[in-house]
Amino acid sequence: MAEPTPTPAARASAHGLVKVYGSGPTAVRALDDVDVAFSGAHLTAIMGPSGSGKSTLMHCMAGLDTPTAGQVVVDGQDISRMSQRRLTALRRTRIGFVFQSYNLVPTLTAAENITLPLDIARTPVDRDWFDEVVGAVGLADRLHHRPSELSGGQQQRVACARALVSRPSVVFADEPTGNLDSRSSGEVLAFLRRSVDELGQTVVMVTHDPRAASYAHRVVFLADGRIAGEILDPSQQDVLDALAAVAEPS
């Protein structure tokens, strides 16, 4: 695997990122001086063994957790120093989220779930962009259905559309296919890749699944809270080989 290289047109980046949970002899150093950048119009997968720090990195990058030290920059703004009020406003418009559990509101239709972040922010919906996102997600005929009337794959695609509708600088996806069968997983992964290739979106995805990672332009590997390397344009076998190398004792 190659060592990570600086990314000139980064939509999101971390510099000297440290995250420590607890204190004293029981303290856990989940992130240990991490430097990484995620370029625009790319799908990047983050992988590593259990406890490697990949979810902690995602949460710090997305402003869901506060780093102990270091800097996180999203859309040119240092979110690690930002007040909660400013950070909340930024998350509504410039950062998209896709979680494993969908997080849809059961009483709202698919269309209402998609526009919810904009409605909360009292931001007008760009109908042309809404139609483009809905067309890309392939649910134009399901917009008036509630989550209980949709399959798991359809619900996750609604969640993906919701993350994209505000035209965020970057979408963070935390195990987005973890609750899906192989067919639904393929639907969601194909959409995330199309959102990058056709809509110019930037997606950073944490996954443990080599098949999911093979949809990415780039895979970044973590081990023991540090960047362990990366591969570009990976096949599923490339990912498996790299994971095996990361897991080997040094």
C-alpha positions as CSV (number, residue, x, y, z in Angstrom):
1,M,0.0,0.0,0.0
2,A,1.1,3.5,-0.7
3,E,1.4,6.1,2.0
4,P,-1.3,8.8,1.8
5,T,-0.4,11.8,-0.3
6,P,-1.6,15.4,0.2
7,T,-4.8,16.1,-1.6
8,P,-4.8,19.6,-3.2
9,A,-8.6,20.1,-3.6
10,A,-9.7,18.7,-0.3
11,R,-13.3,19.2,0.8
12,A,-12.5,17.9,4.2
13,S,-9.2,17.3,6.0
14,A,-7.7,16.4,9.4
15,H,-4.3,17.7,10.7
16,G,-2.6,16.2,13.7
17,L,-5.9,14.8,14.9
18,V,-5.9,13.2,18.3
19,K,-8.8,11.7,20.2
20,V,-8.4,10.3,23.7
21,Y,-11.3,8.8,25.7
22,G,-10.9,8.7,29.5
23,S,-7.9,9.7,31.5
24,G,-5.0,8.3,33.5
25,P,-4.0,4.6,33.1
26,T,-7.3,3.7,31.6
27,A,-7.2,6.3,28.8
28,V,-7.7,5.1,25.3
29,R,-6.0,6.9,22.4
30,A,-8.5,6.3,19.6
31,L,-6.8,8.6,17.1
32,D,-3.1,9.2,17.2
33,D,-1.8,12.2,15.2
34,V,-3.9,11.6,12.1
35,D,-3.3,13.6,8.9
36,V,-5.7,12.8,6.0
37,A,-7.5,14.7,3.3
38,F,-10.6,13.9,1.2
39,S,-10.8,15.4,-2.3
40,G,-13.9,16.7,-4.1
41,A,-15.9,14.5,-6.4
42,H,-14.4,11.3,-4.9
43,L,-15.9,8.3,-3.0
44,T,-13.4,7.4,-0.2
45,A,-13.8,4.3,2.0
46,I,-12.3,4.2,5.5
47,M,-11.4,0.7,6.7
48,G,-9.5,-1.0,9.4
49,P,-9.7,-3.7,12.1
50,S,-12.2,-3.3,15.0
51,G,-10.9,-0.6,17.3
52,S,-8.7,1.0,14.7
53,G,-10.4,4.4,15.1
54,K,-12.3,4.5,11.8
55,S,-15.7,5.5,13.4
56,T,-14.0,7.9,15.7
57,L,-12.3,9.6,12.7
58,M,-15.7,9.8,10.9
59,H,-17.4,11.3,13.9
60,C,-14.7,13.9,14.4
61,M,-14.6,14.8,10.7
62,A,-18.4,15.2,10.7
63,G,-18.5,17.4,13.8
64,L,-20.3,14.7,15.9
65,D,-17.4,14.4,18.3
66,T,-14.8,16.9,19.5
67,P,-11.1,16.0,19.0
68,T,-8.7,16.2,21.9
69,A,-6.1,17.9,19.8
70,G,-5.6,18.8,16.1
71,Q,-7.7,20.4,13.5
72,V,-10.6,19.4,11.3
73,V,-11.4,21.5,8.2
74,V,-14.6,21.1,6.2
75,D,-15.5,23.4,3.3
76,G,-12.6,25.6,4.3
77,Q,-13.8,26.1,7.8
78,D,-12.1,24.9,11.0
79,I,-14.9,23.0,12.7
80,S,-12.8,21.8,15.6
81,R,-12.8,25.3,17.0
82,M,-16.4,26.1,16.1
83,S,-19.2,26.9,18.6
84,Q,-22.0,24.4,18.8
85,R,-24.4,26.9,17.3
86,R,-22.3,27.5,14.2
87,L,-21.5,23.8,14.0
88,T,-25.2,22.9,14.0
89,A,-25.9,25.4,11.2
90,L,-23.0,24.0,9.2
91,R,-24.1,20.4,9.6
92,R,-27.6,21.4,8.3
93,T,-26.3,22.7,5.0
94,R,-22.7,21.8,4.3
95,I,-22.4,18.3,5.8
96,G,-24.6,15.3,4.9
97,F,-25.0,12.2,6.9
98,V,-26.0,8.6,6.1
99,F,-26.2,6.2,9.0
100,Q,-26.6,2.5,9.2
101,S,-30.0,2.8,10.9
102,Y,-31.6,5.1,8.2
103,N,-32.9,7.6,10.8
104,L,-36.1,8.4,8.9
105,V,-39.1,10.0,10.5
106,P,-41.8,7.3,10.3
107,T,-44.8,9.7,10.1
108,L,-43.3,11.6,7.1
109,T,-43.4,10.6,3.5
110,A,-40.2,9.8,1.5
111,A,-40.3,13.3,0.0
112,E,-40.8,15.0,3.4
113,N,-37.9,13.0,4.8
114,I,-35.7,14.0,2.0
115,T,-36.4,17.8,2.4
116,L,-36.4,17.6,6.3
117,P,-33.0,19.2,6.8
118,L,-33.9,22.1,4.5
119,D,-37.3,22.5,6.2
120,I,-35.6,22.7,9.6
121,A,-33.1,25.2,8.3
122,R,-36.0,27.2,6.7
123,T,-34.1,27.0,3.4
124,P,-36.1,26.9,0.1
125,V,-35.9,23.6,-1.8
126,D,-34.2,23.8,-5.2
127,R,-36.8,21.8,-7.1
128,D,-34.6,21.1,-10.1
129,W,-31.8,19.7,-7.8
130,F,-34.4,17.8,-5.8
131,D,-35.7,16.2,-9.0
132,E,-32.2,15.3,-10.1
133,V,-31.3,13.7,-6.8
134,V,-34.6,11.8,-6.7
135,G,-34.0,10.6,-10.2
136,A,-30.5,9.4,-9.3
137,V,-31.8,7.6,-6.3
138,G,-34.5,5.9,-8.4
139,L,-37.5,6.5,-6.1
140,A,-39.6,9.0,-8.1
141,D,-42.6,6.7,-7.9
142,R,-42.2,6.2,-4.1
143,L,-42.1,9.8,-2.9
144,H,-45.5,9.6,-1.2
145,H,-44.8,6.4,0.7
146,R,-43.9,6.3,4.3
147,P,-40.8,4.4,5.6
148,S,-42.9,1.4,6.7
149,E,-44.0,1.0,3.1
150,L,-40.5,0.9,1.7
151,S,-37.9,-1.9,1.7
152,G,-34.6,-1.5,3.7
153,G,-32.7,-0.6,0.5
154,Q,-35.4,2.0,-0.5
155,Q,-35.3,3.6,3.0
156,Q,-31.5,3.9,2.9
157,R,-31.7,5.5,-0.6
158,V,-34.2,8.0,0.9
159,A,-31.6,8.7,3.6
160,C,-28.9,9.1,0.9
161,A,-31.1,11.6,-1.0
162,R,-31.8,13.5,2.2
163,A,-28.0,13.8,2.7
164,L,-27.6,15.2,-0.8
165,V,-30.5,17.5,-1.1
166,S,-28.8,20.5,0.6
167,R,-25.8,20.2,-1.8
168,P,-23.3,19.6,1.1
169,S,-19.6,19.9,0.6
170,V,-19.2,16.3,1.9
171,V,-21.4,13.4,2.8
172,F,-20.2,11.1,5.6
173,A,-21.7,7.6,5.5
174,D,-21.2,5.3,8.6
175,E,-21.6,1.7,7.6
176,P,-24.5,2.7,5.2
177,T,-25.1,-0.9,4.1
178,G,-24.6,-2.6,7.4
179,N,-28.3,-3.5,7.8
180,L,-29.0,-4.4,4.2
181,D,-29.0,-7.6,2.2
182,S,-26.6,-8.0,-0.7
183,R,-29.1,-6.7,-3.3
184,S,-30.2,-3.7,-1.3
185,S,-26.5,-3.0,-0.4
186,G,-25.6,-3.0,-4.1
187,E,-28.4,-0.5,-4.8
188,V,-27.2,1.9,-2.2
189,L,-23.5,1.6,-3.1
190,A,-24.2,2.1,-6.8
191,F,-26.2,5.2,-5.9
192,L,-23.4,6.6,-3.7
193,R,-20.9,6.0,-6.6
194,R,-23.3,7.6,-9.1
195,S,-23.8,10.6,-6.8
196,V,-20.0,11.2,-7.1
197,D,-19.6,10.4,-10.8
198,E,-22.7,12.1,-12.1
199,L,-23.6,14.7,-9.5
200,G,-20.1,15.7,-8.4
201,Q,-20.7,14.8,-4.7
202,T,-18.0,14.0,-2.2
203,V,-18.6,10.9,-0.1
204,V,-16.5,9.5,2.8
205,M,-17.7,6.1,3.9
206,V,-16.7,3.9,6.8
207,T,-17.2,0.3,6.1
208,H,-15.9,-3.2,7.1
209,D,-17.1,-4.8,3.9
210,P,-14.5,-5.3,1.1
211,R,-17.3,-5.4,-1.5
212,A,-18.6,-2.0,-0.4
213,A,-15.0,-0.6,-0.4
214,S,-14.5,-1.8,-4.0
215,Y,-17.1,0.9,-5.1
216,A,-14.7,3.6,-3.9
217,H,-12.1,5.6,-5.8
218,R,-9.8,5.3,-2.8
219,V,-9.6,3.3,0.4
220,V,-7.8,4.6,3.5
221,F,-6.8,2.1,6.1
222,L,-6.4,2.8,9.9
223,A,-4.7,0.6,12.5
224,D,-4.3,1.5,16.2
225,G,-5.6,5.0,15.6
226,R,-3.1,5.8,12.8
227,I,-3.2,5.9,9.0
228,A,-1.7,2.6,7.8
229,G,-1.8,3.3,4.1
230,E,-4.2,3.6,1.1
231,I,-5.0,2.1,-2.2
232,L,-6.6,3.7,-5.3
233,D,-9.3,2.3,-7.7
234,P,-9.4,-1.0,-5.7
235,S,-10.9,-4.3,-6.6
236,Q,-12.4,-6.4,-3.8
237,Q,-9.3,-8.6,-3.8
238,D,-7.1,-5.6,-3.5
239,V,-9.0,-4.6,-0.4
240,L,-8.8,-8.1,1.1
241,D,-5.1,-8.2,0.6
242,A,-4.6,-4.7,2.1
243,L,-6.7,-5.6,5.1
244,A,-4.6,-8.7,5.7
245,A,-1.4,-6.6,5.5
246,V,-2.9,-4.1,8.0
247,A,-3.8,-6.9,10.4
248,E,-0.3,-8.5,10.4
249,P,1.7,-7.7,13.5
250,S,4.6,-5.3,12.8
